[in-house]
Amino acid sequence: MQTTFTEKQLQDPAIQRSNEILRSCVHCGFCTATCPTYQVLGDELDSPRGRIYLIKDMLENERVPDEKTVKHIDRCLSCLACMTTCPSGVHYMHLVDHAREYIEANYKRPFTDRALRWVLAQILPYPMRFRWALIGAKLGRPFRFLMPDARLRAMLDMAPKHIPPVSRNDDPQSFAPKEPRTKRVALMTGCAQKALNTDINDATIRLLTRLGCEVVVAEGAGCCGALTHHMGKVQDSHKAAEANIRAWVAEMNGESLDAIVINTSGCGTTVKDYGHMFRNDPLAEDAARVSGIAMDISELLMQLSLPEAAKKDMVVAYHAACSLQHGQKIKTYPKDLLKRAGFTVLEPVDSHLCCGSAGTYNLMQPEISGQLKQRKVRTLEAKKPDVIAAGNIGCMMQIGSGTDIPVLHTVELLDWATGGPEPRALQTGRTPEVPILR
């Protein structure tokens, strides 16, 4: 694609990067075949190619973003299926992130939009605030019919039936390995996940210590910054990311780390991009070091000696989170691990398509998100599984709200298969166990 940025514009590193991306696009349209919003809406401007044209025009002409451009950029899930499909290697993620940052700085949204986005940015990245918000949502759900905005109704619907108690395993500390130590790793405990499902981190710690890892929860680490990053709120996202970088580098410079392990794939995609996010910052070197050892839990487990288990009488439908298969290019590891643990693993048709969760997308674009959820649930249920497994808390909540089939994190099943407790989601009719490690 030909671009006409001036020399002065190209002095801006963000414009320079976007120019590189735009020039790599050859208009082929392969991306439209795998774009969920294009499939649902059928509008060229709701495809990656269409959005690229809108972004190019906006950035080249330094336009104040108009309502049309903002609408179509906001409708993008950032599922990154287009990046998997693209034969030219167009790095759409960096381009759309720049567009969102530009829109946030130059476009005045309607008051309700600004208010909702502010609330999300002030609540979701903070586990205790989020817990209180979930309790409020549960109390407010009977009055759902009074809410005039579909986005407010979606926020009420987000609260799970059971809000788990705080897990003290998420506090800064170190967990000794049960076997001779092979690795020392930092576990990213996250933000929203700590309020929605504490079992995931608990299972991760049990599994890794059982396999010879010392697991560290670093002092000062928290939200990865993805939620605000994808809203274009760069100051907020970089502040969160900076705290993580400093916390993990302190561990790397101390007793050292072999990996930073992440069990929420949306966070993993962002942490692995810290090197790019901070490329022109004094923290550039440290950010690159952090990105260099960041791993999804499935990547780390493939390096460890996960014992092979006897075949189990349980069929698992595996949902491939977009941030894992498209963002991190990890497609087979979770399935390989589940099979090694003895489970029968099936995949739904169109497994490359998004479930509609996408961070805050299911709250800000509930209608499109709902259509994508229905399609994903339908294809998963068609496999008639005993359980559904995924590697991202957002996907788990989204799919779980549309089916009665238990939805678990891959690591919960692997922990159970190697000696851990039965996952809480399978304990139907019994008092849920809340295993505390220390």
Secondary structure by P-SEA (a helix, b strand, c coil): ccccccccccccaaaaaaaaaaaacccccccccccccccccccccccaaaaaaaaaaaaaacccccaaaaaaaaacccccccccccccccaaaaaaaaaaaaaaacccccaaaaaaaaaaaaccccaaaaaaaaaaaaaacccccccccaaaaaaaacccccccccccccccbbbbbcccccbbbbbccccccccccaaaaaaaaaaaaaacccccccccccccaaaaaaacaaaaaaaaaaaaaaaaaaaaaaccccccccccaaaaaaaaacccccccccaaaaaaaaaaacccaaaaaaacccccccccccccbbbbbcccccccccccaaaaaaaaaccccccccccccccccccccccccaaaaaaaaaaaaaaaacccccbbbbccaaaaaaaaaccccccccaaaaaaaaacccccccccccccccccccc
